[in-house]
Amino acid sequence: MLDEQKMRTDIPHSARIWNYWLGGKDNYEVDQLAGEAAIQACPDITTMAVQSRQFLIRSVRYLAAEAGIRQFLDIGTGLPTMQNTHEVAQGVAPEARVVYVDNDPLVLAHAKALLVNTTPEGETRYIDGDFNDPDGIVEAARAVLDFDKPVAVMFMGVLGHSPTVEHMRNTVSAFMDAVPSGSYLSLQDGSNEDPLYVALCEGYAQTGGVPYIPRSAAEIRACFDGLDMVDPGFVSITEWRPDPVEVGEIRANCGYGAVARKP
Ligand SMILES: C[S@@+](CC[C@H](N)C(=O)[O-])C[C@H]1O[C@@H](n2cnc3c(N)ncnc32)[C@H](O)[C@@H]1O
């Protein structure tokens, strides 16, 4: 059900701008204008958006195929696009169970598209929730996920919406405390290493949308404290287990990410 009170089409929203950069149609004029202004500020942003989706695909594939994970909690899902988490996970492990969480009413309106299991054995659920309420999200996710078994907790380009570095770390910790040993954290975020990306985020903050704050690589990395890094560790997202390229080369960008196991 679309919540008209929460649905603001007069201010841009990161889920819809992200959708615009990924070539989707689920966005409004206000998002297109903000998205174009962002491209002016940082022309690489559309490439970064695609590369962050490619990181999601590779990390979920790794978790399902190599780490044997069968449960996924994808927080800050975004609008459905190509190769969503359940499609990748259930493509490897048909019985995979996936819970999506987002607080954007437009994502909720599109949730049905996320809820289509790609296999009869799998389970996919959407929760209209806010990462500021980890207990509420975990409680609701229990309908699908068994929190006595390993869960992959995912934050893909989401935690820039956290107001402070401390808040970001506490948010991650709250979710990782709720999952057992053998669970994983998969997280990526844009860092403040690229001045053009920083300018983009500063411009976005002026639009009235919820600000997206780029942190230093060290601050993003600290979200993994206490966890065991999977090779190659904390790197630019393009350098995390890249698929072979037939032409050209893999270039680092200012987005950093990793996958790590809870001991
Ligand atoms: C930049 S998009 C990333 C989407 C997706 N994870 C991806 O990688 O394509 C950020 C997402 O986080 C969601 N989000 C922002 N604040 C949130 C919050 N407090 N709780 C849950 N989701 C939130 C937004 O609605 C948006 O869908």
The ligand as an SDF file (V2000), in Angstrom:
LIG
                    3D

 27 29  0  0  0  0  0  0  0  0999 V2000
   21.6570    4.3470   -2.6280 C   0  0  0  0  0  0  0  0  0  0  0  0
   20.2600    3.3100   -2.3960 S   0  0  0  0  0  0  0  0  0  0  0  0
   21.0250    1.6910   -2.5030 C   0  0  0  0  0  0  0  0  0  0  0  0
   20.0720    0.6130   -2.9890 C   0  0  0  0  0  0  0  0  0  0  0  0
   20.6020   -0.8240   -3.0920 C   0  0  0  0  0  0  0  0  0  0  0  0
   21.1150   -1.3080   -1.8050 N   0  0  0  0  0  0  0  0  0  0  0  0
   21.6160   -1.0060   -4.1670 C   0  0  0  0  0  0  0  0  0  0  0  0
   22.7700   -1.2760   -3.8540 O   0  0  0  0  0  0  0  0  0  0  0  0
   21.2810   -0.8880   -5.3510 O   0  0  0  0  0  0  0  0  0  0  0  0
   19.9690    3.5060   -0.6140 C   0  0  0  0  0  0  0  0  0  0  0  0
   18.7290    2.8060   -0.1110 C   0  0  0  0  0  0  0  0  0  0  0  0
   18.6750    2.8660    1.3210 O   0  0  0  0  0  0  0  0  0  0  0  0
   17.3290    3.1060    1.7100 C   0  0  0  0  0  0  0  0  0  0  0  0
   17.3300    3.6970    3.0570 N   0  0  0  0  0  0  0  0  0  0  0  0
   17.7170    4.9460    3.3990 C   0  0  0  0  0  0  0  0  0  0  0  0
   17.5890    5.1520    4.7180 N   0  0  0  0  0  0  0  0  0  0  0  0
   17.0860    3.9910    5.2310 C   0  0  0  0  0  0  0  0  0  0  0  0
   16.7220    3.5800    6.5470 C   0  0  0  0  0  0  0  0  0  0  0  0
   16.8530    4.4130    7.5840 N   0  0  0  0  0  0  0  0  0  0  0  0
   16.2490    2.3230    6.7110 N   0  0  0  0  0  0  0  0  0  0  0  0
   16.1210    1.4850    5.6520 C   0  0  0  0  0  0  0  0  0  0  0  0
   16.4510    1.8200    4.3770 N   0  0  0  0  0  0  0  0  0  0  0  0
   16.9250    3.0670    4.1710 C   0  0  0  0  0  0  0  0  0  0  0  0
   16.7960    4.0430    0.6430 C   0  0  0  0  0  0  0  0  0  0  0  0
   15.3880    4.0700    0.6010 O   0  0  0  0  0  0  0  0  0  0  0  0
   17.4310    3.4280   -0.6110 C   0  0  0  0  0  0  0  0  0  0  0  0
   16.5980    2.4440   -1.1710 O   0  0  0  0  0  0  0  0  0  0  0  0
  1  2  1  0
  2  3  1  0
  2 10  1  0
  3  4  1  0
  4  5  1  0
  5  6  1  0
  5  7  1  0
  7  8  2  0
  7  9  1  0
 10 11  1  0
 11 12  1  0
 11 26  1  0
 12 13  1  0
 13 14  1  0
 13 24  1  0
 14 15  1  0
 14 23  1  0
 15 16  2  0
 16 17  1  0
 17 18  1  0
 17 23  2  0
 18 19  1  0
 18 20  2  0
 20 21  1  0
 21 22  2  0
 22 23  1  0
 24 25  1  0
 24 26  1  0
 26 27  1  0
M  CHG  2   2   1   9  -1
M  END
$$$$
